[in-house]
């Protein structure tokens, strides 16, 4: 989210995904692979990936 029109010097949310895994370790493995996906020119992107837990029953929150 931004506080106005997106500018090159601001962070924006480009997308998100939900991954159902049995452990935090597995979630971090997947996040590391996603971060290393090829970017511009086919080089590894090293893009930041945040990992956040979701409650087992999100409707209970």
N, C-alpha and C positions, 0 to 999 in steps of 0.2 A: 504494500500500500504506500502511496505517496501523499504528500500534503498539497499536491498540485500537479501540473503537467510534468511528466517524467523528464528528467534531465540526465545527462550522462554521468553526473557525479552523485546520483542518488541510487540507493538500492531499491529494487522492485521485486515483487513476488512474481516469478515467471510461471510457476506451477507447483503442484504438490502431488504426492502419491501416498497411498496407504498400503503398507506391507504387513501382512499377517504372518508373524513368525513366532517361534516358541521361546526365543531368548533374545536378550539385548545384544549379545555377541553376534548373532546372525543378522540382526538389523544393522549393526555397524559394518559388517562385511558387505552387505548389499549397498549401504550408503557409500562406502569406499569405492566400490565398483562404479556406482553412478557418477561419483565425482571425477573419476578417471576416464569417462566416456570421451570419445574424440570430439573435439570442438572445431573451431575455424582452422582450415588447412589440414584437418585430419590429426592434429596433435592432441595429446591428452589435455582435457580442459582444466583439470584441477579446480573445478567449480565448488564453492562451498555447499555442503548438504547438511541440513539440521535434522536431528532425530529427536522426536518427542513421543513419549508413551501416550497411549489412549486407554482409558479405563475399559475394563472387560465389558462393562455394561454402560456405554456412554449416556444412556437415557436416565441412569440413576444419579447423574451429577446435578 
